[in-house]
Amino acid sequence: MKDQALDNVPSMEQPVNFDFSRIDAPKPDENFGLFKVKPANEWIDEAKNRPVPRMLFDCLWYEGELCILFADTNLGKSILAVQIADSISKGRPIPRFRLEANRQPVIYLDFELSDKQFEARYSDNFTNHYRFDDNLLRVEINPDADISDGFTFEEMLNASLDQAIIETGAKVLIVDNLTYLREGTEKAKDALPLMKQLKSLKSKCNLSILALAHTPKRVLSNPLTRNDLQGSKMLINFCDSAFAIGESFKDKRLRYIKQIKQRNCEAVFDADNVAVCEVTKPDNFLHFSFIEYGKEKDHLRDFTEDERGDLIEQAKQLRDGGLSQREIADRLKVSVGTINNYLKY
């Protein structure tokens, strides 16, 4: 009996013919836990029925994107963000920056300025006030509001934000700034839930979100990169797009805008084509005024030989300590290519 059973087992030398046609392809709209499974062509057919994303702030921020704007303190993040909000709410492009979207409501979460500080920026010494469109809805925390029992501050904040979006019907949200939504974004365990929360909010309410964030202290000789965004890399990895404001070393009045990450287009405002601007207030509206396109390197401080030597020495010590070139680049806030060159000395 045993030998007969073994005779029915195909030998390893003989090909096993398996009827793969018996395996059913996944059915459209079939879900597997967290996954939605559809044929690739069906994804495209469904996408074709949705509108093509339009520019909100040139190719730096498109409709439907979660975008991060980051810069060092006092370089004008909030100034530019309010200017963008004003542009979208009125349906008027900022000079030299394209706007394709229609005039629409914008919610501006202002966790930075008091109402009096806001007034100072958009008036002529507290007179002759600038007139915003009623589509621009500025929001700040109500100090007299009570946190409901059983809710944390973050949970109450999220619930209030949901309600504001639903009640106003706004599809554009600007958050100034990101760290207020969740304390401690330096670690992945804190940054990842925040980005998931924002992406979920974006999808649920069909929003376009611009979130402002800081850069830590940086070496002004180095070009702006994604490594300059303060906190965990989860922030830059999970956003759809990002751009940054840099300070010109050759003229402290100048700022430049550089594209850091994009998915809807080719990089336009890259290191060879940054938008050079000046923060001006000729009357009652503090804003970025475009001057020219330029190269980022023209606005960076030159290394002294002593500074370069110090960095080379630090790079070698970190390498001897077992760090990879990418880890060294992150630590010293320079590019991987720069570290590769330093380690050749």
Buried (B, 14 or more C-beta within 10 A) or exposed (E): EEEEEEEEEEEEEEEEEEEEEEEEEEEEEEEEEEEEEBEEEEEEEEEEEEEEBBBBBBBBBBBBBBBBBBBBEEBBBBBBBBBBBBBBBBEEBBEBBEBEBEBBBBBBBBBBBEEEEBEEBBBEEEEEEBEBBEBBBBBBEEEEEEEEEEEEEBEBBBEBBEEBBEEBEBBBBBBBBBBBBBEEBEEBEBBBBBBEBBBEBBEEBEBBBBBBBBBEEBBBBBBBBBBBBBBBEBBBEBBBBBBBBBBBBEEEEBBBBBBBBBEBBEBEBBBEBBBBBBBBBEEBBBBBBBBEBBBBEEBBBEBEEEEBEEBBEBBBEBBEEEBEBEBBBBBBBBBBEBBEEBBEE
